[in-house]
Amino acid sequence: MRYPITGGDYIKSGRVGPYFAVGVELYRTKKIGFGAEVGYDWSEVKVNTGSGGYQTVRPIGFNVSVFALF
C-alpha cells in the first residue's frame, strides 16, 4: 500500500491511483537472501508546463526493485 505526496509551485493537482506489484524471494532460509519485485503505480499529477498549460504525468509508473535480506 502506498500514498504518493506531491507539492510545489508547478503542481496543480494529483490523483491517487491503484498500485500493483508482484515479487519473489530466493534463499529466504539462508543467512543472506535475495528478492526482486516489479510493480506499476497508476497515480497521476498535473504539472504546470510553464507555457500556461498543464500536463498529466505518472511520477512513478513502472518500477523494479532488487533487495537483499539479512
C-alpha atoms as a printed R data frame, in Angstrom:
   type eleno elety resid chain resno      x       y       z
1  ATOM     1    CA   MET     A     1  0.000   0.000   0.000
2  ATOM     2    CA   ARG     A     2  1.347   3.442  -0.836
3  ATOM     3    CA   TYR     A     3  0.138   7.034  -0.926
4  ATOM     4    CA   PRO     A     4  2.207   9.470  -3.014
5  ATOM     5    CA   ILE     A     5  2.562  13.021  -1.703
6  ATOM     6    CA   THR     A     6  3.278  15.839  -4.150
7  ATOM     7    CA   GLY     A     7  3.611  19.563  -3.758
8  ATOM     8    CA   GLY     A     8  5.321  22.632  -5.124
9  ATOM     9    CA   ASP     A     9  4.849  25.672  -7.304
10 ATOM    10    CA   TYR     A    10  4.433  23.681 -10.534
11 ATOM    11    CA   ILE     A    11  1.909  21.126  -9.222
12 ATOM    12    CA   LYS     A    12 -1.778  21.796  -9.925
13 ATOM    13    CA   SER     A    13 -3.429  18.633  -8.598
14 ATOM    14    CA   GLY     A    14 -2.918  14.933  -8.085
15 ATOM    15    CA   ARG     A    15 -4.940  11.743  -8.110
16 ATOM    16    CA   VAL     A    16 -4.115   8.623  -6.151
17 ATOM    17    CA   GLY     A    17 -4.386   5.513  -8.279
18 ATOM    18    CA   PRO     A    18 -4.091   1.788  -7.648
19 ATOM    19    CA   TYR     A    19 -0.689   0.163  -7.194
20 ATOM    20    CA   PHE     A    20  0.029  -3.429  -8.185
21 ATOM    21    CA   ALA     A    21  3.256  -5.344  -7.555
22 ATOM    22    CA   VAL     A    22  4.475  -8.919  -7.600
23 ATOM    23    CA   GLY     A    23  7.749 -10.259  -6.264
24 ATOM    24    CA   VAL     A    24  9.807 -13.289  -5.366
25 ATOM    25    CA   GLU     A    25 12.286 -14.077  -2.572
26 ATOM    26    CA   LEU     A    26 15.195 -16.505  -3.073
27 ATOM    27    CA   TYR     A    27 17.269 -18.237  -0.388
28 ATOM    28    CA   ARG     A    28 14.990 -16.878   2.375
29 ATOM    29    CA   THR     A    29 16.127 -19.531   4.871
30 ATOM    30    CA   LYS     A    30 19.843 -18.802   4.328
31 ATOM    31    CA   LYS     A    31 21.966 -16.130   6.074
32 ATOM    32    CA   ILE     A    32 21.519 -13.748   3.166
33 ATOM    33    CA   GLY     A    33 18.500 -13.959   0.909
34 ATOM    34    CA   PHE     A    34 17.612 -12.052  -2.232
35 ATOM    35    CA   GLY     A    35 14.443 -10.814  -3.806
36 ATOM    36    CA   ALA     A    36 13.019  -8.930  -6.751
37 ATOM    37    CA   GLU     A    37  9.764  -7.082  -7.292
38 ATOM    38    CA   VAL     A    38  8.092  -5.399 -10.268
39 ATOM    39    CA   GLY     A    39  5.158  -3.044  -9.963
40 ATOM    40    CA   TYR     A    40  3.109  -0.308 -11.574
41 ATOM    41    CA   ASP     A    41  1.592   2.791  -9.973
42 ATOM    42    CA   TRP     A    42 -1.379   4.491 -11.690
43 ATOM    43    CA   SER     A    43 -1.202   7.719  -9.619
44 ATOM    44    CA   GLU     A    44 -1.272  10.930 -11.682
45 ATOM    45    CA   VAL     A    45 -0.150  14.517 -11.132
46 ATOM    46    CA   LYS     A    46 -0.974  17.629 -13.198
47 ATOM    47    CA   VAL     A    47  2.206  19.688 -13.689
48 ATOM    48    CA   ASN     A    48  2.458  23.276 -14.981
49 ATOM    49    CA   THR     A    49  4.379  23.237 -18.298
50 ATOM    50    CA   GLY     A    50  5.448  26.881 -17.974
51 ATOM    51    CA   SER     A    51  3.518  27.978 -21.078
52 ATOM    52    CA   GLY     A    52  0.207  28.321 -19.258
53 ATOM    53    CA   GLY     A    53 -0.855  24.714 -19.792
54 ATOM    54    CA   TYR     A    54 -0.750  21.582 -17.696
55 ATOM    55    CA   GLN     A    55  0.471  18.095 -18.487
56 ATOM    56    CA   THR     A    56 -0.668  14.938 -16.698
57 ATOM    57    CA   VAL     A    57  2.249  12.706 -15.693
58 ATOM    58    CA   ARG     A    58  2.713   9.480 -13.754
59 ATOM    59    CA   PRO     A    59  5.597  10.217 -11.379
60 ATOM    60    CA   ILE     A    60  6.405   6.563 -10.734
61 ATOM    61    CA   GLY     A    61  4.688   4.305 -13.263
62 ATOM    62    CA   PHE     A    62  6.650   1.100 -13.833
63 ATOM    63    CA   ASN     A    63  9.273   0.225 -11.204
64 ATOM    64    CA   VAL     A    64 11.677  -2.628 -10.453
65 ATOM    65    CA   SER     A    65 13.217  -3.391  -7.043
66 ATOM    66    CA   VAL     A    66 16.031  -5.779  -6.171
67 ATOM    67    CA   PHE     A    67 16.845  -6.332  -2.498
68 ATOM    68    CA   ALA     A    68 18.869  -8.386  -0.035
69 ATOM    69    CA   LEU     A    69 17.533  -9.922   3.194
70 ATOM    70    CA   PHE     A    70 19.864 -10.220   6.185
